[in-house]
Amino acid sequence: MTSSGTVPRPVVDLVARVTGDEKHDPSAHSTLDVVWVLYDQVLRVFPDDPEHPDRDRFLLSKGHGPASTYAVLAARGFFPAEWLDDVASWDSPLGHHPDRTLVPGIEIGSGSLGHGLPIAVGMALGLRDRSRARVVVLVGDAELDEGSNAEAIAVAGRFGLDNLSCVVVDNHSDNLGWPGGIGARFALEGWAAADVGTRDHAALSAALRATAPDRPTAVVVDVPAGPEVAA
């Protein structure tokens, strides 16, 4: 575990090793702080046994920008860092969208927006009576425009899924918005909701660790708007 408020330089260097026109740099870079804090300070994972039944599950719904997640998984020892040098080649296990059957530590094949949160709801339902594992899903703010997510937010609240957390990386690229902000959207359906800045790793860690009895948790992470981020 690191105490620094920034992503360590070696991890940033690993992200830089992922190249190519389909890298989706802005989408990937907007998630780096969150994914690093999750794997460094929050999630209970087993790099030497990625399928451990009691592992926490991290679902990257923003699968069109997996570079940061690939880099963090490599940094934590899930697979060799050399894989990052050859993303999306003919025989590389790392694609432009992650594939759970090929990449250790990846829980779902993702990238089509609107799928991750519904899958996470089903996963949390399946785990809550037989495991202490948490399910954490990362979505983008614009992804919440998908109707499948509205249904998943409502269902999770009704079932009181306290083993489910949804992290919303808010880079202000959504089209529809929500009265009172994104957190209010979740709170209306019975979720515990918190807002935090992407660069405050202490606050990020505290928010991502927090759970509420009989309620799922939403953490809305603000990313400054600008040309370097996208949903």
N, C-alpha and C positions, 0 to 999 in steps of 0.2 A: 504494500500500500504506500502511496506517495502522499505527502502533505502539501505539495505545491498547488498553487491555484492555476497552473497552466499544464497543458499536456506536455509530457517530457519530450525533449528534442528527438531522442531516438524513435519515438512513436511517430512524430511528425515526419521524420525522414522515411519511415516505412510507408506512410501515405504517399509520399512523393515518388516512391518506386512504382506505384501503379500508374501506368500511362495509357494513352490511346484516346481517340476521338470520342469514344462512348463512355468515358470515365465519369461523366456528370459531376465535374469538380464541385460546383456550388452546392448541389444537393448532398454530396458526400461530406464536404467540409463543414457544413452547417450542423452535422450530427457528431463531429469528432469529440467535442468536450463531453457530451452526454454519454456516448458509448465508452469513452475512456473511464469516466467516473463510475459507470455501472460495473465494468469489469475489474477496475482497480479497487473499488471500495464497497460495492453493494452486492453484486450477484454471487451466489454460491455455485461455483462451477468447478469442473474437474478436467483440466486439459489432457491429462493422461487417460481419462475415461469419459469421453464426451457424451456417452449415452447413459451415464450413471442415473439410476431411476430417481434419485432425490435431488438432482441438479435443478437449479432455477432455470427457467426457459426464457430466453431473450428472442423476441420475434422482430425482425427488421421489416416492417411493412413498407418502408421507403426503399424497396429493393432495387430501384433504378439508380441508386447511388451507394453501392456497397463498399467503396474503396476504404473509407474510414473503419468500417467494421472488419474488413479483411485485415487491415493493418493492426488493429487492436487484437484480433484473434492470433495473428502471427506473434505479436509482442508477448502474449500470454502463453505461447507455446502450443497452440492447437495444431499448427502446421508450420513447415519451414518457411522462413522469410523469403527464401528464393522463389517461392511460388508467386510472389508479388511482381516479379520481373517479367512475367509471361502471361498476364491476364488475358483471357479470351483467345489465346492461341488454339490451334486445332486440338492439342492434347492436354490443355490446361484444365484443372478442376475448377478454377476460378473464372466464372463468366461475368458478363455485364450485369446479369441478375444472379443472385446466389442460388445454389442448388443444394438442398439438404442431403441429397444422396451422394454428393461428391465432396462436400466441404465439412470437415470436422468442426463442430461448434455452431453450425447453421441449423436452425430448427425448422424453417419452412422455405420453400421456393417462393420468391416474392418479386414484386415490381409492378404488378397490375394493381393500381391504387384502389383501396377500399376492401381489400381482402384480409389484411393482417389482424385488425381488431376483431372481426367476427370469428376468425380462427382462434384468436387468443381467448375469446369468451368460451368457446367449446372446450379448449384445452384446460382452462381454469375449472370449468365444471367437472371435467373428467378427473382432475387431480385432487380436488379439495377434500374428498373423503378418504383418500388413500395415501397422501403425501403432504409433507410440509413445504413443498416446492412452491415458489412464486412464479407467476407468469408476467413478464414485462414486455409490452409491445411499444415500439416507437413508430409514430405516424407523423406526417407533415400536416401543417395547418390547412393547406388547400385540399388535402386528401379528405378532410372532414366534410367537404361538399358532397361526397359520395353518399347516397341513401343507405347503403349497406352499413355504414358507420353509425348513422342515426339509429338504426334498428339495434345494432350491437350495444350502443351506449344505453339505450332503454332497457334491453334485456339484462345486461350486467347489473344495472342498478336494482332491478326487480328481484334478481336472484341473490343479491347481497354478496357478490364475489369478492371477499376480502383478500383473496390470494391473487388478485388481478390488479396490475397497474398499467396505465396508458400514459406514455410520455409523448407530448405533442411538441414538436420542434416548430415554433411559430416564427417564420421568417417573413410574415406579412405579405404572403402571396396568394391568399385565398380570395375568391371572388364574392362570396356571399356574406361572410362575417357572421357575428352573433351578438344580439343585444346584451350588453354587459360584459362581453369578452368570452373567450373560449372556455375559461374555467366555469363560467356561469352555465354554459351549455351542459356540462357534465353534472354540476351541482343540482340543476333542475331535475335530473333523473336519479338523484340519490347518491351520487359519487361524492367523496371527499376530494376537494380540489385545491391546488396550490400553484402559485406563480413564482418563477425564479429566473434569474438571468443566466445566460449560458456560460459566462466567464467566471462566475462565483462558484468555485468548486466545492467550498464548504457548504454553501446553501444548497447546491445541487445534491450533494451527498445526503444531507439531512432530509431533503424533500423526497429523494428516491428511496431512502430507507423507510420512510414513514408508511404505516398502514393504519387502517381504521377498522374497528370491529364491525363486521357484517356489512361493510361497504367497500366497493372498489375505489381505487385512488387514481386521480388524474394529476399529472405534473405538467404544467404549461411552461416551456422553456423559451424565453424571448431571445431571438437572434436579431441583431440590428438589420434593418432593411438596407439594401444596396446592391450593387452589381455582382457582389461575390457570393450571394446566396440565392437559392431558388427552391421551390417546393418539391 
